[in-house]
Amino acid sequence: MYQRKINPAEPVQVDFERHGVVLSSDGSDWEAWGVINPGVARSRQGELLLYPRKVAQGNVSRIGLAREGTSSGGHFERLGVIVHPETDYELRSEPGGFGCEDARVTFIPKLDKYIMAYAAFGRQGPRIALATSDDGYQWKKLGPVLFADGALNALDNKDAAFFPEPVYSPAGVLSFAMYHRPMLPFSVNGQAPISTILQLDPADRESMWIAYMSAESVLEDLENLRYPRETVRVLPVDSEWGKLKNGAGTPPVRSRAGWLSIFHAVDSHGPDHDPKRTYSAGIVIHDLHQPHRVLYRSPEPLIVPLTIDESVGIVDNVVFPTGLDVISDGVYDVYYGAADHKILRARLSVEF
């Protein structure tokens, strides 16, 4: 177990400890390249559910379902695959893979539904797609997200996750809100050359955005969750860490300080002629009413790839948070993909 305390001089203090691996490949064909990046939710009965990305040979992804056992001390029972690649926006024949990736799951009481946002990797490249559920177990695809800003629809887009309550958009419209990360137009399979990124102005590098769908329109027709009317960049890359890009990690949860989420950010390391990426994670807190107002972001990464599980895998040096489970006031379990091959859990205790 590894424990770390953030600088007590900071306005947000965090105790952090790793709790180890909760899921790894079972050796099946569908998990040959790992089981990673899970959505997390509680069922209506309080059961802890994981929605892991199962990666088959050739980077073909499906979204599974696992449930924590009641007396097993953290063991998760696999319940099968719930989202298969089967539509035009999830399938392709080109090299590099395809499928349904990196689900984030949010229960939205106002809609009385679970909403899943995932990356659908089809012929156009990765795009955001949605699915809905009444119970967290059975899911129905809603379809791909289409932005009012047509230029965004031409870009690859990932890291979508919903806020659990309506908020106000920059234009003052009560809205359902969703993180997303538009990608650079010259990215290939989600990655742009490091040297090219570093030549860009930091303001032009990939970062977290929030998209807004009018609450009135969505309550009239759930289909309108697919059609954001506004979107705004909220977390530009930082000069201290996460210099290459950042993006949403977990769906946000309500805290005493605001909407709290664990995001990921990427730096480079190694020699100039052959730099490598390092994925780390930190905390971001948004205003409860206007989440485009960021109140706090970690001045240094909270979770960095240090252990063997985080440092060596399908892709080395990756910590990629996608799920946050509220344990009590200020105490959270974060679930994250490690080195693109396993799912780990860490516990955070946050004081404001």
N, C-alpha and C positions, 0 to 999 in steps of 0.2 A: 504494500500500500504506500502511495506517494502522497504527501500532504504539502500544501503550499499556502501561504497567507499573503494576500496582496498588501502593498505598502499601507500601513495604518494611517498615514497622513492623507490618503485619498478620501474624498467624500463618500465613496462606496467601498466598503471593506468586505472581502470575500475569503472565506475558508474553503479550501478545495482539496478533495482527496479522491484518488482513483479507486474504483471498486472492481476493476478487472473486466474480463471478457464475459459477455452474456450470450452471444451467439457467434458461431463460426461455421464454416462450410461442413456439411454432413457427408461430403464426398459424392453426392448425387450429380448427375449431369447438369441439372439446373443451377447448382451452386459451385460448379467447377472453378469459377474465377472469384468466388467469395460470396459472402452475405453481408451487406453493408447498409449504411445510411438509412436508418429506420424512421418512419413516422411513429408517433406515440400518442395514444389516447386511452382514456378510461371508458369502459363500457357503461351502460346505464346501471349495471349492477356493481360497478366499481372495479371490475377486472382490468388489469393492466394489459393493454394490447400493443404489440409492435407490428409495424408494417415494413419489413425489411426488403431491400432490393436484392433479389437473387440474380447473380450474374453467371450465365452459362458461357461455355467456350465461344470465343469470337465476340465477346462483349454484347451478348444478347440478354436483355434484362426483363424481369418480371417482378411484380410486387406481391409479396407473400403476406401471411398473417401468422402471428405467434402469440400465445397467451401465457402469462406468468403463472406457474403452479402455485397453489395455495400453501403448500407445506414443503417446498423444495429449496428454499433459500436462494431464490434468484434463477431457478431453472425455467426456461421457456419451452412450451410445447408447440411444435409446428402444426398449424391447422390447414396448410395448403397454400395454393396460389389464388389470389383474388382478382388481380388485374393482369391480363395477358395482352401482349401486342397482337392486335387483330384488325385495326383500322388503318386507313391510308396514312394518317398522321403518326402512326406508331411503327410502320413497317418500311423497310427499304432493302435493296439488294447490294448497295455499294459497300466496299470494305469499311470497317470501323464500327460495325455493330448497329443495333437498333433496339427498340423496345420501350419499356415503361420504367422510369428511373426516379429514385430519390423522392418518395412520397413524403409530404408533410400533411398531418391530419389535425383538424381543428373542429371541436364541437362548438356550434354557434347556437346558443339558446334561443335567440330571436327567430331563427329559422327552424329550430327544433330538429336539426340535422347535423351529421358529421360531414365536413367538406374536406376532400382530399385534393391537393394540388400536386401534380407530378410533372416531370419532364418527359414529353412524348418525343422520342427520337425516331423520326421518320425520314422521308425523302428530302424534305426541306431542311433537315437538321433538327436540333432540339427546340421544341416549342412547349409552352405551358398548356396543360390539359387538366380538366377537373372531373371528379367523380363525387357522388353523394351516397350517403347511407343513413338509414333510420336507426340502426343498432350498432354500427361499427364492425359488423361481420359481413353483411351482404351489401355489395356495392353496385351502383349503376353509373355508367359513364355519362357525363354531361356534355363533353366535347372540348375542343380547343378554345383557348382564349383569343379574342380578336379585339385589338385596341382601336379606339377612335382615331388615334394618331397612326395613319397608315404606314409611316416610316418604321414604326416599331414592329409591325407585322412582317417586315422583310428581314428582321434580325433574329438570330438565334436568341433564346431566352430561357433562363433556368431559375432555380432557387425561389420558387413561389411558395408562400405560406400565408394563411389568412389570420387576421386579428379576430378574436372571439366575440367582439361586440362592435356595433356601429360606432363610427367616429366621424369627425368633420374633416372634409377635404380642404385643400388650400382655398378653394372658392367658397367655402362655408356650407357645402351640401352634406347633409347627413348621409353617410355612405358605409357600405361594407368595404373593407380595405385588405389589400394583399401585397406582401412583398414580392418583388421580382428583380431579376438582374439581366437587362439587355446586354448583349455581348457585342464585341467589336466585329465589324463587317468582314474582317479578314481572318477571323478565327477559323480553325480547322478542327472539327470534332471537339469544340469547346475550349481550344487552347490557341492563343496567339504567341508568336515567338517572343521570348523575354526581351531580347534586344530591341524589338520593335515597340514593345510596351514602354520601355524605359525612355524611348525617344518622344513619347507622347507627353503633353501637358498632364499633370496629375488629375486635373479636372475632367479630362477626356478618357480616363481609364475606367474599366468596368467597376461598378459599385452598386450598392443597394438602392432600389427605388421602391416607392409605394404607389400602387394603382388603386383607384376608387370607383366603385359601382354604386350608383344611387340606391339608397335603402328603399325608397319608395318603389322604384322600378323592380328591384329584386323581390320585394314582398308581393308585388303583383304577379311576377313570373320568375321562378327560380332560374330559368334559362338566362336571365339578364346578369347573373354572376359572370358570365363569359364575356361581357362587353364593358370593359372599363371606359369611363368618360374622361377621367383625369389621371395623370400620372406624374410623379415628381421624384427627382433624385434626392435622397435624404442622407446618405452617408458617404461623402467623397473619400477617396483613399487618403490615408494618413501619412504624414512625413516621418513618423517614428517606427511604425510597423504596419504590415499589410500594404506595402508600397506598390505591388503589382495590381492587386484588385481585392475587392471584398464582396461579400454577398450574404444574403439571409442564411441563417442556420435553422434555428428552431422557430416554430410559431411563437409569437409573444404571449406572455401571461400577465395578468393584472398584478401589480405590486403596490405597496404604499408609496413608492416613488414615481410610478408611471408604468407604462408597458415595458416589460423586461424580456429581452431575448438574448440568446447566445448566437453570435454571428461568426462567420469564418472570414479569414483574410490571408493573403498569399504574399510571401516574400521570396527572393531568390538567394541562393547560396552557392558556393563553389567557385571555380575559376571562371574568368570572363569568357574564355573560349568554349566552355561547356557548363553554363549555369543550370542549376536545378531549382525546382519549386519546393517551398515548405508551406504547408497549410497549418495555420494555428487558429485559435478561437478566443473570443473576448465577449464582453458584455456591452449591450447597448440598451439605453432606457429612453423611451419616447414619452412625450406629453400624452396624458390620458384622453384628452379631447381632440387635440390636433397632432397626430403622430408624426407629421412632417417636421415637427419641432423636436430635435434631439436634445435631451437633457444631459446625457452622460454617455461616454464611450470609454472603454478600457484604455488607459494610457500605455499599457503594455499587454501582451497576450496573456490570457489566463491559462489556457491549455496549449502546450507546445508538444510536438512529437519527441518524446524522450525514451519511452520504453521500446522494447523489441517489437511488440505488437503494433506500435504507432510508427515505428521507423522503418520497418522492413516488411514488404508485402508486394501486392500487385503493382501498386504505385507507392514508392517510399515516401516517408515523412509527410503523412497526411493525418490531420485531425479535422473531422468534418461533422459538426453537430447538426442534428436534424430533429431531435425530439426532446421535450422538456416536460417532466412530470412533477407536479406540485406535491410535496410531501407535507409541508406545514408552512406557516407564515415565514417567509424568508429562507426556506429550505427546499431545494430542488434537486432532482436527479436529471442529469443531462445524458442523453444517449447519442453516441457518435460513431461514425465510421472511422476505422483505424487502418491506414495504409491500404485502403481499398480492398481489404480482405476479411475484416472482422468487425463486430459491433462491441463497443465498450461502454461502460457506464461510469460516471463520476458524480459525486455529491457536492453541491454548492450550498454554503450557508452565507447569506448576503445580509449585511447590515447597512442601513442608509443613514 
